[in-house]
Amino acid sequence: MSHDDQSKKVQAQVESVRSGIPKALQLASQCSASETSENYEFLEEQIDELEAEAREAFQSKLDCRSLLSKLTAAQPLAPEDLKTLELLIVGDAEFYLKYESETEEWKAQLKRVLDQIGALQNSSFGTDTLMQLRALCREAHESIADLVFYCDAKERMEQFRAATQGPIGPEGYHFLAEMVREMLASDKM
């Protein structure tokens, strides 16, 4: 593909992302006006589509072929190659951590829910108490899921930085090349 064709492709992908934002905001407005599971499902689908379009545009803007060639040949990586590799492997985690602001709230909410669960220990466990416990467990699960996602992102970043601090050996180049191939083929990258 020529440079001009690649440039046009990237521009078309960026425009698709740009046009997806008002669609998502419109669906969010519909959710506010009429809170139904169907409206939220439509919003979720639009958000998923917007994220996929952003991922495709992101990948198109990076020089992944050149990076993959260097990794496959175990050639030394320039600083811009390492930055591209970082964006590919942990860029999502880095930006998520940069903008996430509710972590302390999730921890406080989890503590509150666990305290409520603890208060039920000596209950008679009638049907109302059991249903309350189920509701509290569901609420705890939501906070835990958010905290697991947050910690996973933080740990992936730390592991990547530790792995790329020193020289990369032959096994490291092979592993990174496979990881880049998998990420480029994945619809979750």
N, C-alpha and C positions, 0 to 999 in steps of 0.2 A: 504494500500500500504506500503510495507516495506521501510525502510530507503534507501536501495540500489536502489530499483525501483524508489523512489522519486528522488534520486540523479541522476540517469540516465535520468529521464524525464526532470529535470532541465537542465542538460548538453545538451540534444537534443534541448531544447528550446533556450538555449544560442547559440548553433551552428546555428540554424535557423536564429536568429537575426544577427549573424556574417555574414552569407551568404547573407542576405538581403541588407546589406550596399552596396556591390559592384554593385548589381542590380540597386539600387536607383541612385548610382553615374553614372552608365552607361546610364541610362535613362536621367539623368540631362545633360550629355554630348550630347546626341541626341537632347535634347531641345535646347542646345546652337548652335548646328550645323544646326538644322532645326526647327525654331520656328513656330510650328503649334499647334492649339488647341488640336489635337489628341495626339501629343507627350506629351504635358503638362498634359493631362488627364491620360495617361499611367503613368507618373511620380507621379501624385497625387494618383493613385491607389496603386503604389508601396510604397509610403510614408505611406499611410494608413495601408497597410499590415505590413510594418516594425514596425509601432507604435503598432499595435495589437499584434505582436509577442513579442515586448519588454514588453508590459503590461502583457502578459501571463507568460513570464519568470520572471518578477518582482514579480507577485503574487505567483509563485511557490517557490521563494526564501524566502518568508515571512512565519512565522508560524501563519497563519490566523486562523486555527482551534482552537488552544490553546487560542488565543486572543478572538475569538468569544465565546468560552466556558466561559471564565472569565467574559465577558460582560454580557452574558445571565444569569449567576449566580450572577451577581453584586458583584464579588470578587474584592478586591483592585488590581490595576494595578501596576506592577513593572515599573521602568524607561524604560526597553527595550520594555514593552508592549505599553507604551505611545509613544515611538519612532515608533513602528510598526504602531500604530493607526495614528500617524501624517503622516507617509509616505503614508498610504492608503488614508487618507482623503484629505490631502493638499500637499502631496509630489510633485505632478505635478506642483502645483502653486509655491511652494518653489523653485524648480529648474528652472522653467520658469522665475521667478523674478530674480533669481541669475544670469542668463545668458542673460537676455533681455537688449539690449543696445540702442534701437532705440526710446525709449519713448519720449525723448525731440525732436527728429526729427519729430515724429508723431504730437506732439503738435504744432511745428513750421509750419508743412505742413498744418495742420487744420487751423491755424490762417491765413496763406497766402491765402488759398482757401476761407475762410469766408470773408477776406478783398476783394477778387475779386468778391464774391457774393454781398457784400455790395456796391461795385462800380457800380453794375448793377441796383441799386434801381431806379434811375431816367432815365433809358433807355426807349426807345419807345417799347420795347419788340416785335420786329419783329422776324421772324423765326430764324435768325442767333443768336440773343440774347437769345432766348428761348432754342435753342440747346446748346449754350454756358453754360447757367444756368444749364441745365440737366447734362452736362459733369462735371461741377464744383460740383454739388450735388453728383454725383457718386464718385468723387474724395474725397469729404468730408466724405462720407459714409465709404470709405475704412480706412481712418485715425480714424474715430470714432469707427469703429469695433475693430481695434487694441487697442485703448485706453480703450474701454469697457472690452475687454478680460484681459488687464493688470490690470485694477482696480478691476475686479472681483477676479482675482487671489490674489491680495493684500488684499482685504477685507476678502476672505475666510481664508487666513492665520491668519489674525488678530482675526477673530471670533473664529477660532479653539483654538488659544493660550489663548484667554480670557476664553473660555469655559472649558479649562483643567488646569487652574491655581490652582484652589482650589479642594476640594473633590468633587467627582462626586456622585450625588444622584441617587436614584432608577430610576427616570424618565430619567436621563441622561444616565445611563447604558442601559436602554431599547432602547432609541433613538440611541445611538452609535451602539448597536448590530444590530438594523434594518438597519442602514446606512452601516455597514460593509457587511451585507448580500446582500443588494442591489448593493453595489459596486462590490462584488465578482461575482454577477450574471450579471452585466452590461458589455457590450462590449465597454463601454466608460470610464471605470475606469482607 
